[in-house]
Amino acid sequence: MDPVSTSQIEETMLELKKDFTIIIVTHNMQQASRSSDWTAFMHQGQLIEFNQTADFFMNPREQKTADYLSGKFG
């Protein structure tokens, strides 16, 4: 999506999450960090890590997560 559409959708999600639980699937790490309270990393159908978003991005518990976030994974 273009940046304007992405921004509008994220604004809508932020408003909706006050009253609803929203689950999104994305490969866009910037979007996940901006719009989620909790983040999960899955690989080949297995949950590798689930944590509060700030902790997930700033201090990943699992090496696979750290490698993915740094671009060393894949």
C-alpha positions as CSV (number, residue, x, y, z in Angstrom):
1,M,0.0,0.0,0.0
2,D,1.0,3.6,-0.5
3,P,2.0,5.6,2.6
4,V,-1.2,7.6,2.7
5,S,-3.4,4.5,2.7
6,T,-1.2,2.8,5.2
7,S,-1.4,5.8,7.5
8,Q,-5.2,6.0,7.3
9,I,-5.6,2.3,8.0
10,E,-3.2,2.5,11.0
11,E,-5.2,5.5,12.4
12,T,-8.4,3.5,12.1
13,M,-6.8,0.5,13.8
14,L,-5.6,2.7,16.7
15,E,-9.1,4.0,17.2
16,L,-10.7,0.5,16.9
17,K,-8.2,-1.1,19.3
18,K,-9.7,0.9,22.2
19,D,-12.8,-1.3,22.0
20,F,-11.7,-4.4,20.1
21,T,-8.8,-6.9,19.8
22,I,-7.3,-6.7,16.4
23,I,-4.9,-9.3,14.9
24,I,-2.9,-8.3,11.9
25,V,-0.4,-10.4,9.9
26,T,2.4,-8.3,8.4
27,H,6.0,-8.6,7.2
28,N,6.3,-4.8,7.6
29,M,8.2,-4.5,10.9
30,Q,7.8,-0.7,11.0
31,Q,4.1,-1.1,10.8
32,A,4.0,-3.7,13.5
33,S,6.1,-1.5,15.8
34,R,3.8,1.5,15.2
35,S,0.4,-0.2,15.5
36,S,0.7,-3.1,17.9
37,D,0.8,-3.6,21.7
38,W,2.0,-7.2,21.4
39,T,4.0,-8.8,18.7
40,A,4.6,-12.4,17.7
41,F,7.3,-13.9,15.5
42,M,6.4,-17.2,13.7
43,H,8.6,-19.3,11.6
44,Q,7.5,-22.4,9.6
45,G,4.3,-22.6,11.6
46,Q,5.9,-22.4,15.0
47,L,5.7,-19.5,17.5
48,I,9.3,-18.3,18.1
49,E,8.5,-15.3,20.3
50,F,5.6,-13.4,21.7
51,N,6.2,-10.2,23.8
52,Q,5.1,-6.7,24.3
53,T,6.0,-4.8,21.2
54,A,8.5,-2.4,22.8
55,D,10.4,-5.3,24.4
56,F,10.1,-7.5,21.3
57,F,11.9,-4.9,19.1
58,M,14.3,-3.5,21.7
59,N,15.3,-6.6,23.6
60,P,14.3,-9.8,21.7
61,R,14.5,-13.0,23.9
62,E,15.2,-15.4,21.1
63,Q,18.2,-15.4,18.7
64,K,16.0,-16.2,15.7
65,T,14.0,-13.1,16.5
66,A,17.0,-10.9,16.8
67,D,18.4,-12.3,13.5
68,Y,15.2,-11.6,11.7
69,L,14.9,-8.1,13.0
70,S,18.5,-7.4,12.0
71,G,18.1,-8.9,8.5
72,K,20.4,-11.8,9.2
73,F,17.7,-14.4,9.0
74,G,16.4,-16.1,5.9
